[in-house]
């Protein structure tokens, strides 16, 4: 599993393939984070006692996690057990 690179270019190519293979999940994280911030700014929590929606950072993290999980459902690659 731990594949070593012979040259810097081969490592770069492997990294590009790995990123390309998980582009759907990366898009989910970005869109989820954006959605979390929008939720914080539009809905939020007026009293400040809400654990997630009263803090923009927690709202972005929560949205990113949810975006990853939702778009990961539609990912076409499945791991064989």
VENQUI-V959748 format. One record per helix or strand of 2 or more residues. SS is the DSSP state (a for helix, b for strand). FROM is the first residue (numbers start at 1). LEN is the number of residues. Records with the same first field share a line. If there is no record, write none. Layout:
# VENQUI-V959748
SS: FROM-LEN, FROM-LEN
This chain:
# VENQUI-V959748
a: 8-14, 23-20, 56-18
